Amino acid sequence: MAALFAPLALRGVTLRNRIGVSPMCQYMAHDGLANDWHLVHLGGLATGGAALVIAEATAVSPEGRISPQDLGLWTDAQVEPLRRIAAFVEAQGAVPAIQLAHAGRKASTRRPWDGSGTLLPEEGGWADVVGPSAVRYSDRYPEVTALDRAGIDRLVAAFANATRRARDAGFRVVELHAAHGYLLHSFLSPLSNRRTDGYGGAFAHRVRFLLEVTEAVRAAWPAERPLLVRLSCTDWADGGWTLEDSVALAPLLRDRGVDLVDCSSGGLVPWQQIAVGPGYQRPLARAVRERGGVATAAVGLITEPAQAEAVVADGDADLVLLARELLRHPRWPLTAAAALGAEAPWPAPYLRARP
Protein backbone atom coordinates (compact mmCIF):
# COMPACT_ATOMS: atom_id res chain seq x y z
CA MET A 1 0.00 0.00 0.00
CA ALA A 2 1.17 3.52 -0.73
CA ALA A 3 2.12 5.23 2.52
CA LEU A 4 0.21 8.33 1.39
CA PHE A 5 -3.02 6.33 1.40
CA ALA A 6 -2.62 4.59 4.73
CA PRO A 7 -5.12 5.72 7.39
CA LEU A 8 -3.97 8.06 10.16
CA ALA A 9 -5.52 7.89 13.63
CA LEU A 10 -5.45 10.99 15.83
CA ARG A 11 -7.28 10.44 19.11
CA GLY A 12 -10.81 9.33 18.22
CA VAL A 13 -10.62 10.48 14.59
CA THR A 14 -9.24 8.43 11.72
CA LEU A 15 -8.24 10.07 8.44
CA ARG A 16 -8.79 7.90 5.38
CA ASN A 17 -5.41 8.91 3.93
CA ARG A 18 -2.51 11.27 4.63
CA ILE A 19 -3.66 14.14 2.37
CA GLY A 20 -5.21 17.27 3.83
CA VAL A 21 -6.48 20.61 2.59
CA SER A 22 -4.42 23.43 4.04
CA PRO A 23 -6.44 26.39 5.36
CA MET A 24 -6.68 29.01 2.60
CA CYS A 25 -8.15 32.46 3.19
CA GLN A 26 -10.97 33.16 0.75
CA TYR A 27 -11.89 36.73 1.83
CA MET A 28 -15.52 36.15 0.89
CA ALA A 29 -17.40 36.39 4.21
CA HIS A 30 -19.69 39.18 5.43
CA ASP A 31 -19.74 39.92 9.16
CA GLY A 32 -17.73 36.73 9.64
CA LEU A 33 -20.53 34.56 8.24
CA ALA A 34 -19.83 31.64 5.94
CA ASN A 35 -21.84 31.49 2.72
CA ASP A 36 -22.30 29.46 -0.45
CA TRP A 37 -18.78 30.26 -1.63
CA HIS A 38 -17.32 28.50 1.41
CA LEU A 39 -19.67 25.55 0.98
CA VAL A 40 -18.70 25.05 -2.65
CA HIS A 41 -14.97 25.68 -2.03
CA LEU A 42 -14.60 23.32 0.93
CA GLY A 43 -17.25 20.85 -0.19
CA GLY A 44 -15.65 20.49 -3.61
CA LEU A 45 -12.29 19.72 -2.03
CA ALA A 46 -13.93 17.07 0.16
CA THR A 47 -15.38 15.35 -2.91
CA GLY A 48 -11.88 15.36 -4.40
CA GLY A 49 -10.64 12.72 -1.97
CA ALA A 50 -8.74 14.65 0.70
CA ALA A 51 -8.95 13.11 4.16
CA LEU A 52 -8.83 16.35 6.15
CA VAL A 53 -10.42 19.62 5.02
CA ILE A 54 -9.35 22.61 7.13
CA ALA A 55 -11.46 25.75 6.82
CA GLU A 56 -9.56 29.01 6.49
CA ALA A 57 -8.23 31.20 9.31
CA THR A 58 -11.36 31.99 11.33
CA ALA A 59 -11.17 34.98 13.64
CA VAL A 60 -11.93 34.60 17.34
CA SER A 61 -12.81 38.30 17.63
CA PRO A 62 -13.88 41.01 15.13
CA GLU A 63 -10.59 42.88 15.44
CA GLY A 64 -8.73 39.61 14.93
CA ARG A 65 -9.66 39.45 11.25
CA ILE A 66 -7.06 40.03 8.57
CA SER A 67 -9.69 41.76 6.46
CA PRO A 68 -13.39 42.57 6.88
CA GLN A 69 -14.14 39.59 4.62
CA ASP A 70 -12.65 36.93 6.94
CA LEU A 71 -14.65 34.14 8.53
CA GLY A 72 -15.36 34.45 12.25
CA LEU A 73 -16.51 32.47 15.27
CA TRP A 74 -16.91 35.24 17.84
CA THR A 75 -20.70 34.98 18.00
CA ASP A 76 -23.23 32.15 18.03
CA ALA A 77 -24.83 33.49 14.83
CA GLN A 78 -21.74 32.30 12.93
CA VAL A 79 -22.19 28.67 13.97
CA GLU A 80 -25.13 27.62 11.79
CA PRO A 81 -23.63 28.49 8.35
CA LEU A 82 -20.49 26.57 9.31
CA ARG A 83 -22.52 23.60 10.53
CA ARG A 84 -23.91 23.11 7.03
CA ILE A 85 -20.38 23.06 5.60
CA ALA A 86 -18.97 20.69 8.23
CA ALA A 87 -21.86 18.28 7.68
CA PHE A 88 -21.37 18.24 3.91
CA VAL A 89 -17.61 17.69 4.20
CA GLU A 90 -18.17 14.80 6.60
CA ALA A 91 -20.81 13.26 4.33
CA GLN A 92 -18.13 12.96 1.63
CA GLY A 93 -15.93 10.85 3.92
CA ALA A 94 -13.55 13.67 4.82
CA VAL A 95 -12.92 15.05 8.30
CA PRO A 96 -14.05 18.68 8.73
CA ALA A 97 -11.57 20.93 10.53
CA ILE A 98 -11.25 24.63 11.21
CA GLN A 99 -8.32 26.93 11.91
CA LEU A 100 -8.85 29.46 14.72
CA ALA A 101 -6.85 32.64 14.44
CA HIS A 102 -6.19 36.21 15.42
CA ALA A 103 -4.40 38.39 12.87
CA GLY A 104 -2.64 40.55 15.46
CA ARG A 105 -0.53 43.26 13.84
CA LYS A 106 -1.56 42.07 10.36
CA ALA A 107 -5.23 42.92 11.02
CA SER A 108 -7.41 45.59 9.36
CA THR A 109 -5.89 45.19 5.91
CA ARG A 110 -7.28 44.99 2.39
CA ARG A 111 -7.83 41.76 0.57
CA PRO A 112 -4.87 40.76 -1.64
CA TRP A 113 -6.68 41.60 -4.87
CA ASP A 114 -7.63 44.99 -3.41
CA GLY A 115 -3.99 45.89 -2.84
CA SER A 116 -3.31 44.64 0.72
CA GLY A 117 -1.95 47.18 3.21
CA THR A 118 -3.77 49.18 5.89
CA LEU A 119 -7.55 49.50 5.71
CA LEU A 120 -8.52 52.65 7.59
CA PRO A 121 -11.60 52.80 9.85
CA GLU A 122 -13.37 55.12 7.41
CA GLU A 123 -12.82 52.46 4.72
CA GLY A 124 -14.27 49.65 6.81
CA GLY A 125 -11.21 48.78 8.90
CA TRP A 126 -10.72 49.25 12.62
CA ALA A 127 -8.36 51.10 14.92
CA ASP A 128 -7.79 48.51 17.66
CA VAL A 129 -4.96 46.53 16.03
CA VAL A 130 -3.01 44.73 18.75
CA GLY A 131 0.19 42.76 19.16
CA PRO A 132 2.73 41.79 21.79
CA SER A 133 4.50 45.14 21.34
CA ALA A 134 3.90 48.41 19.51
CA VAL A 135 5.89 47.19 16.48
CA ARG A 136 4.25 47.42 13.04
CA TYR A 137 4.67 44.72 10.45
CA SER A 138 5.74 47.39 7.97
CA ASP A 139 5.01 51.02 7.18
CA ARG A 140 2.16 49.83 4.93
CA TYR A 141 0.44 48.15 7.85
CA PRO A 142 -1.51 49.60 10.80
CA GLU A 143 -0.09 51.06 13.97
CA VAL A 144 -0.11 48.49 16.79
CA THR A 145 -1.12 48.75 20.45
CA ALA A 146 0.67 46.39 22.83
CA LEU A 147 -1.71 44.08 24.65
CA ASP A 148 -1.96 44.48 28.40
CA ARG A 149 -2.62 41.54 30.72
CA ALA A 150 -6.38 42.09 30.64
CA GLY A 151 -6.30 42.03 26.85
CA ILE A 152 -4.28 38.81 26.85
CA ASP A 153 -6.77 37.19 29.21
CA ARG A 154 -9.69 38.29 27.02
CA LEU A 155 -8.10 36.71 23.98
CA VAL A 156 -7.38 33.43 25.76
CA ALA A 157 -11.09 33.34 26.60
CA ALA A 158 -11.99 34.28 23.01
CA PHE A 159 -10.05 31.31 21.64
CA ALA A 160 -11.79 28.99 24.11
CA ASN A 161 -15.23 30.37 23.23
CA ALA A 162 -14.56 30.02 19.51
CA THR A 163 -13.50 26.42 20.15
CA ARG A 164 -16.85 25.66 21.77
CA ARG A 165 -18.60 27.13 18.75
CA ALA A 166 -16.43 25.00 16.44
CA ARG A 167 -17.57 21.97 18.43
CA ASP A 168 -21.21 23.01 18.10
CA ALA A 169 -20.74 23.53 14.34
CA GLY A 170 -19.67 19.89 13.98
CA PHE A 171 -15.97 20.24 13.28
CA ARG A 172 -13.88 17.21 14.30
CA VAL A 173 -10.47 18.89 14.35
CA VAL A 174 -9.34 22.35 15.47
CA GLU A 175 -6.07 23.98 14.44
CA LEU A 176 -4.54 26.99 16.19
CA HIS A 177 -2.85 29.44 13.84
CA ALA A 178 0.52 30.30 15.38
CA ALA A 179 2.28 31.04 12.09
CA HIS A 180 2.79 33.61 9.33
CA GLY A 181 3.21 36.66 11.54
CA TYR A 182 -0.24 36.59 13.10
CA LEU A 183 -0.85 37.16 16.80
CA LEU A 184 0.25 33.87 18.37
CA HIS A 185 3.35 33.74 16.18
CA SER A 186 4.21 37.37 16.92
CA PHE A 187 4.45 36.57 20.63
CA LEU A 188 6.95 33.79 19.88
CA SER A 189 9.48 35.81 17.90
CA PRO A 190 11.95 38.29 19.44
CA LEU A 191 11.61 40.38 16.28
CA SER A 192 8.01 41.30 17.09
CA ASN A 193 7.90 40.66 20.86
CA ARG A 194 9.82 43.37 22.73
CA ARG A 195 8.02 42.90 26.03
CA THR A 196 9.81 42.91 29.38
CA ASP A 197 7.07 41.25 31.43
CA GLY A 198 6.16 37.57 31.82
CA TYR A 199 5.14 37.36 28.14
CA GLY A 200 8.43 38.56 26.62
CA GLY A 201 12.18 38.18 26.78
CA ALA A 202 13.22 34.62 27.53
CA PHE A 203 11.94 31.69 25.46
CA ALA A 204 9.74 30.47 28.34
CA HIS A 205 8.04 33.88 28.52
CA ARG A 206 7.55 34.30 24.75
CA VAL A 207 5.81 30.91 24.43
CA ARG A 208 3.57 31.55 27.44
CA PHE A 209 0.65 33.12 25.55
CA LEU A 210 0.48 30.27 23.02
CA LEU A 211 0.65 27.68 25.81
CA GLU A 212 -2.14 29.44 27.73
CA VAL A 213 -4.30 29.51 24.61
CA THR A 214 -3.52 25.85 23.94
CA GLU A 215 -4.52 24.84 27.46
CA ALA A 216 -7.78 26.82 27.26
CA VAL A 217 -8.66 25.39 23.85
CA ARG A 218 -7.83 21.82 24.86
CA ALA A 219 -10.07 22.19 27.94
CA ALA A 220 -12.92 23.46 25.74
CA TRP A 221 -12.46 20.82 23.03
CA PRO A 222 -13.81 17.25 23.40
CA ALA A 223 -11.11 14.86 24.58
CA GLU A 224 -11.64 12.51 21.63
CA ARG A 225 -11.11 15.23 19.00
CA PRO A 226 -7.60 16.17 17.80
CA LEU A 227 -5.97 19.54 18.29
CA LEU A 228 -3.38 20.84 15.80
CA VAL A 229 -1.09 23.86 15.90
CA ARG A 230 0.35 25.52 12.80
CA LEU A 231 3.80 26.95 13.46
CA SER A 232 6.14 29.04 11.40
CA CYS A 233 9.05 26.80 12.31
CA THR A 234 11.54 29.52 11.39
CA ASP A 235 11.25 33.24 10.63
CA TRP A 236 13.99 32.98 7.99
CA ALA A 237 15.42 36.16 9.54
CA ASP A 238 18.40 36.87 11.77
CA GLY A 239 17.45 37.27 15.41
CA GLY A 240 14.03 35.70 14.93
CA TRP A 241 12.30 32.46 15.81
CA THR A 242 14.31 29.41 14.72
CA LEU A 243 13.85 25.74 13.97
CA GLU A 244 15.60 24.95 17.26
CA ASP A 245 12.96 27.03 19.03
CA SER A 246 10.23 25.04 17.29
CA VAL A 247 11.82 21.75 18.29
CA ALA A 248 11.92 22.98 21.91
CA LEU A 249 8.29 24.16 21.77
CA ALA A 250 6.90 20.95 20.24
CA PRO A 251 7.00 18.77 23.42
CA LEU A 252 5.47 21.64 25.43
CA LEU A 253 2.55 21.66 23.01
CA ARG A 254 2.33 17.86 22.98
CA ASP A 255 2.21 17.75 26.78
CA ARG A 256 -0.73 20.17 26.68
CA GLY A 257 -2.74 17.97 24.37
CA VAL A 258 -1.61 18.94 20.88
CA ASP A 259 -1.70 15.95 18.56
CA LEU A 260 0.08 17.28 15.47
CA VAL A 261 2.20 20.30 14.52
CA ASP A 262 1.57 21.74 11.06
CA CYS A 263 5.05 22.87 9.99
CA SER A 264 5.04 26.01 7.89
CA SER A 265 7.46 28.96 8.06
CA GLY A 266 7.99 32.67 7.55
CA GLY A 267 5.54 35.54 7.38
CA LEU A 268 6.74 37.53 10.38
CA VAL A 269 8.86 40.22 8.72
CA PRO A 270 9.06 41.62 5.18
CA TRP A 271 12.85 41.09 5.02
CA GLN A 272 12.75 37.31 5.45
CA GLN A 273 15.10 35.36 3.20
CA ILE A 274 13.54 32.08 2.05
CA ALA A 275 15.20 29.61 -0.30
CA VAL A 276 11.96 28.51 -1.94
CA GLY A 277 11.85 25.28 -3.91
CA PRO A 278 9.85 22.06 -4.18
CA GLY A 279 9.28 20.64 -0.69
CA TYR A 280 11.44 23.36 0.87
CA GLN A 281 9.69 23.06 4.27
CA ARG A 282 9.92 19.27 4.41
CA PRO A 283 13.09 19.31 6.61
CA LEU A 284 11.23 21.44 9.17
CA ALA A 285 8.53 18.81 9.57
CA ARG A 286 11.11 16.05 9.91
CA ALA A 287 13.09 17.91 12.58
CA VAL A 288 10.01 18.69 14.69
CA ARG A 289 8.77 15.11 14.31
CA GLU A 290 12.07 13.43 15.16
CA ARG A 291 13.46 15.77 17.79
CA GLY A 292 10.28 17.35 19.11
CA GLY A 293 8.49 14.06 19.63
CA VAL A 294 5.18 14.95 18.00
CA ALA A 295 3.37 14.06 14.79
CA THR A 296 3.76 16.62 12.01
CA ALA A 297 2.29 17.81 8.74
CA ALA A 298 4.47 18.94 5.84
CA VAL A 299 3.43 21.84 3.60
CA GLY A 300 4.89 23.99 0.83
CA LEU A 301 5.31 23.35 -2.91
CA ILE A 302 4.32 19.71 -2.70
CA THR A 303 2.70 19.10 -6.07
CA GLU A 304 3.51 15.60 -7.37
CA PRO A 305 2.10 12.28 -6.06
CA ALA A 306 5.56 10.68 -5.83
CA GLN A 307 6.83 13.71 -3.92
CA ALA A 308 3.99 13.52 -1.39
CA GLU A 309 4.41 9.76 -1.08
CA ALA A 310 8.10 10.20 -0.23
CA VAL A 311 7.29 12.71 2.54
CA VAL A 312 5.28 10.08 4.39
CA ALA A 313 7.22 6.98 3.36
CA ASP A 314 10.55 8.51 4.40
CA GLY A 315 9.22 9.53 7.80
CA ASP A 316 9.45 13.28 7.28
CA ALA A 317 5.83 13.84 8.30
CA ASP A 318 2.64 11.99 9.13
CA LEU A 319 0.42 14.14 6.94
CA VAL A 320 0.80 16.21 3.76
CA LEU A 321 -1.23 19.42 3.44
CA LEU A 322 -1.76 20.95 0.01
CA ALA A 323 -3.09 24.39 -0.85
CA ARG A 324 -2.57 25.99 -4.28
CA GLU A 325 -2.17 22.63 -5.99
CA LEU A 326 -5.68 21.73 -4.83
CA LEU A 327 -7.04 25.02 -6.18
CA ARG A 328 -5.57 24.07 -9.55
CA HIS A 329 -6.54 20.39 -9.30
CA PRO A 330 -9.32 19.78 -6.74
CA ARG A 331 -9.35 16.02 -7.52
CA TRP A 332 -5.60 15.70 -6.93
CA PRO A 333 -5.98 13.06 -4.18
CA LEU A 334 -8.03 10.82 -6.49
CA THR A 335 -5.62 11.09 -9.39
CA ALA A 336 -2.68 10.65 -7.00
CA ALA A 337 -4.16 7.37 -5.82
CA ALA A 338 -4.30 6.14 -9.40
CA ALA A 339 -0.71 7.23 -10.01
CA LEU A 340 0.49 5.40 -6.90
CA GLY A 341 -1.60 2.27 -7.46
CA ALA A 342 -3.74 2.92 -4.38
CA GLU A 343 -7.47 2.71 -3.85
CA ALA A 344 -9.50 5.86 -3.27
CA PRO A 345 -13.30 6.11 -3.22
CA TRP A 346 -14.61 8.27 -6.05
CA PRO A 347 -18.01 9.95 -5.61
CA ALA A 348 -20.59 7.90 -7.51
CA PRO A 349 -21.48 10.72 -9.95
CA TYR A 350 -17.80 10.94 -10.96
CA LEU A 351 -17.10 7.22 -11.45
CA ARG A 352 -17.28 7.49 -15.24
CA ALA A 353 -14.23 9.77 -15.12
CA ARG A 354 -12.14 7.41 -13.01
CA PRO A 355 -8.79 6.55 -14.67
WOZI-V265424 format. One record per pair of residues at least 12 apart in sequence whose ideal C-beta (glycine too) atoms are under 6 Angstrom apart, sorted by sequence separation. I is the first residue (numbers start at 1). J is the second residue. D is the distance in Angstrom with one decimal. If there is no record, write none. Layout:
BEGIN
i:j:d
I:J:D
I:J:D
END
This chain:
BEGIN
i:j:d
5:17:4.6
134:146:5.0
308:320:4.6
334:346:5.9
58:71:4.3
59:72:4.5
61:74:5.1
129:142:4.2
131:144:4.4
133:146:5.0
193:206:5.4
233:246:4.1
285:298:4.0
298:311:4.9
4:18:5.1
60:74:6.0
56:71:5.9
58:73:5.2
129:144:5.5
130:145:5.3
231:246:5.5
265:281:5.6
282:298:5.2
108:125:3.9
130:147:5.1
338:355:4.4
108:126:5.1
188:206:5.4
281:299:5.9
298:316:5.8
302:320:5.8
187:206:6.0
281:300:3.8
298:317:3.8
280:300:5.7
297:317:5.7
108:129:5.3
263:284:4.5
296:317:4.6
107:129:4.9
187:209:4.4
263:285:4.0
297:319:4.1
298:320:5.5
299:321:4.7
303:325:4.8
117:140:4.3
118:141:5.8
278:301:4.9
279:302:5.8
295:318:4.4
21:45:4.8
118:142:4.9
229:253:5.6
297:321:5.0
263:288:5.5
105:131:3.9
184:210:5.0
104:131:4.9
261:288:5.4
21:50:4.9
229:258:5.2
282:311:6.0
20:50:5.9
26:56:5.7
227:257:5.8
231:261:5.8
233:263:5.1
236:266:5.1
286:316:4.2
19:50:5.1
23:54:4.5
25:56:4.8
106:137:5.6
227:258:5.3
234:265:5.1
285:316:5.5
305:336:3.8
309:340:5.8
19:51:5.7
20:52:3.5
21:53:4.5
24:56:5.7
25:57:5.7
105:137:5.1
178:210:5.4
227:259:5.8
228:260:4.9
229:261:5.6
230:262:4.0
232:264:5.6
233:265:5.2
237:269:5.2
285:317:4.0
21:54:5.7
23:56:4.8
226:259:4.2
232:265:5.0
235:268:4.7
261:294:5.4
263:296:5.3
17:51:4.5
23:57:5.8
108:142:5.2
228:262:5.6
230:264:5.8
232:266:5.8
282:316:5.2
305:339:4.3
16:51:4.6
232:267:5.7
237:272:4.9
260:295:4.3
261:296:5.2
262:297:4.4
264:299:5.3
305:340:5.4
15:51:3.8
53:89:5.0
236:272:4.2
15:52:5.5
34:71:6.0
66:103:4.4
236:273:5.5
64:102:3.6
236:274:4.8
250:288:5.1
32:71:5.9
64:103:5.6
105:144:4.5
218:257:3.8
27:67:5.6
29:69:5.4
32:72:2.5
58:98:5.6
60:100:5.7
247:287:5.9
254:294:4.4
28:69:6.0
29:70:6.0
53:94:4.9
215:256:5.4
247:288:5.9
251:292:5.9
27:69:4.1
29:71:4.8
57:99:5.2
58:100:5.8
60:102:5.7
67:109:5.8
69:111:5.9
207:249:5.7
214:256:4.8
246:288:5.7
250:292:2.7
251:293:5.3
42:85:5.6
46:89:4.3
52:95:5.0
53:96:5.9
54:97:4.3
55:98:4.4
66:109:6.0
50:94:5.7
57:101:3.9
67:111:5.1
243:287:5.8
247:291:4.7
250:294:4.8
33:78:5.8
43:88:4.7
47:92:5.2
52:97:5.7
54:99:5.6
247:292:4.7
32:78:5.2
39:85:5.2
46:92:4.0
189:235:5.6
34:81:4.0
38:85:5.8
42:89:5.9
174:221:5.8
185:232:5.4
33:81:5.4
34:82:5.1
46:94:4.1
191:239:6.0
191:240:4.6
34:85:6.0
178:229:5.6
179:230:4.6
189:240:5.0
233:284:4.1
179:231:5.5
180:232:5.9
189:241:4.2
172:225:5.6
173:226:5.0
174:227:5.7
175:228:4.0
176:229:4.8
177:230:5.4
178:231:5.5
179:232:4.0
188:241:5.2
132:186:5.5
159:213:4.8
163:217:4.7
131:186:5.3
132:187:4.7
175:230:5.8
68:124:5.1
156:212:5.2
160:216:4.2
164:220:5.2
135:192:5.6
156:213:5.5
160:217:6.0
163:220:4.3
159:217:5.5
163:221:5.3
133:193:6.0
156:216:5.0
160:220:4.4
132:193:4.2
133:194:4.1
100:162:5.2
133:195:5.8
63:126:5.4
132:195:5.6
63:128:4.9
98:166:5.1
98:171:4.7
97:171:5.9
96:171:5.1
106:181:5.6
23:99:4.1
96:172:5.9
97:173:3.6
99:175:4.4
100:176:5.9
101:177:3.7
106:182:5.9
95:172:5.0
95:173:6.0
99:177:5.2
104:182:5.1
191:269:5.7
103:182:5.2
104:183:3.0
189:268:5.3
15:95:5.9
101:182:5.9
102:183:4.0
13:95:5.8
104:186:5.0
86:169:5.5
87:170:5.8
27:111:4.3
86:170:3.8
86:171:5.2
179:264:4.8
79:165:5.1
83:169:4.6
181:267:4.1
82:169:4.1
83:170:5.3
180:267:3.2
181:268:4.3
73:162:4.1
79:168:5.3
79:169:4.9
73:165:4.6
61:158:4.9
60:158:4.3
60:159:5.2
60:162:4.2
57:177:5.4
54:175:5.9
138:270:5.0
13:172:5.3
12:224:3.2
11:224:5.4
13:226:5.6
11:226:4.9
10:226:3.9
10:259:4.8
22:299:5.8
45:326:5.8
48:330:4.4
48:331:4.4
50:333:5.2
49:333:3.3
45:330:5.7
48:333:5.8
49:334:4.2
44:330:5.4
18:312:5.1
49:344:5.1
20:319:5.6
22:321:4.1
24:323:5.3
47:347:5.1
18:319:5.2
19:320:5.7
20:321:4.5
22:323:4.0
18:320:5.8
4:308:5.5
4:309:4.6
21:326:5.9
2:309:5.7
4:312:5.3
3:312:4.2
3:313:4.1
19:333:4.7
5:337:5.9
5:342:3.8
2:340:4.1
2:342:4.2
END
